[in-house]
Amino acid sequence: MANMKTMCAFVVLIFMLASSTGCFWLAVGGAGAAGYAIGKDERSAGTVARDAGITTRVKTRFVADEQIKAFEINVDTFDGVVTLNGHVETKALEQRAVKIASGVEHVKSVDSKLQILDQ
């Protein structure tokens, strides 16, 4: 299990490095598509970059956590507000995910839309 966590952390690290160098945009549809998406976003380039960094840090912390199933939670950030979508097994895990996300620098608030499976 620890090996899987290490592998997942490595994948997230690669994602972080690729997204910070601009290679990420090429991988998801080319520079033209990325330019179009950014051009339609009312946030400043700095805010978009900060939000991307927040999302990456939240995902990285989820991967590193022994209890959170990181690949079952989608993380989106807009103007410092993190939205969590997906599912967790218990209310306690939802609270844990919210606490982890809230602890990331520059997060203004966390909106949990996580579905709890044990209900």
N, C-alpha and C positions, 0 to 999 in steps of 0.2 A: 504494500500500500504506500509506503514511504517513497518507493521508487516511482510510482505513478504520480505522486504529488511533485516530486522533483522534475519529472518529465513535463508535467503541466506548467510548472513554474518556468521552465525553460522555454516552452512554447509562448507563454505570455511575454517573457522577456524579449524573444525574437520579434513578436508583434509590436512591442513598445519601441524597439530599435527601428524597425521598418517604418512605423508610423511617424516617428520623429524625423526621419530623413527624407520623407516624401515618397519613398518607394511604395508605401501602402496605397497611395492614391493610384499609382500605376497598376497595382495588382487588382484593384477593384473596378477597373473600367477605363483606365487611361487618364491622362492629365486633363483632357477636355471635359470629361464627365465630372471630375473633381472640381474643376474651375466653375462649371455650371452650378454644382451643388453649393459651393461656397458663395457664389454670386447671388444665389437666391436666399441666403441666410442673412437675417438682419443683424446678427451678432458681428462684432469686430473680429478680425483675424486672431487677435490675441485671446479673445474670449473663446473662440472656437478651439484654439490650441489648448487653452486651460481646461476646457470641458473634456477634450479628448484625453488629456493627462489624468483628469479625475477618474474618468471611466476606466482607464488602464490600471490606475492604482487600486481602485475598488476591486476589479477583476483579479488582480494579482493577489490581493489580500484574501479574496474568496478561495483562490486556488491553494494558497498556503494554509488555510484553515482546515483542521482535521474533520470538522463536523459539517461544514457547508459543501454541498455538491455544486461546485462552481458552474458546471456546464448546464445546469438546470435553471440558472438565473441569468436573465438578460439585464444588462446595465446600460442605461442611457442617461446622458447628462446634458442639461440645457440651462445656461446661465447659473451654473453652480447647484442646480436642483437635480438630484439623482433620482431616477425612477427605476424601481426594481420590478421586473415582470418574470413570471415563471411559476415554479412551485417548490415548496419545501414540505417536509414530512410533518412538522409540528409548529405550533405557535411559538415555542421557544426558539426554534431555528429561524423563524421569521424575525423575531426580535434580535437575535444574534446578527443576522445579515444587516438589519437596519443599523445596529450599533457599529458594526465594522465599517459600513459605508459612511456613517456619520463621523467617524474618526479620521477620515481622509482630509487632508488640508484643502481649503477652499470650498468645501461642501457647505452650502447654505442650509439645505434641508434634504430629507430623504422621503420620497413618496413610494410607499410599498404597495404594489398591486400584486403581491405574491399570493398564490392560492395555497391553502393549507390542506394537505392530503388526508390528515387524520380526522377530519371533521365529517 
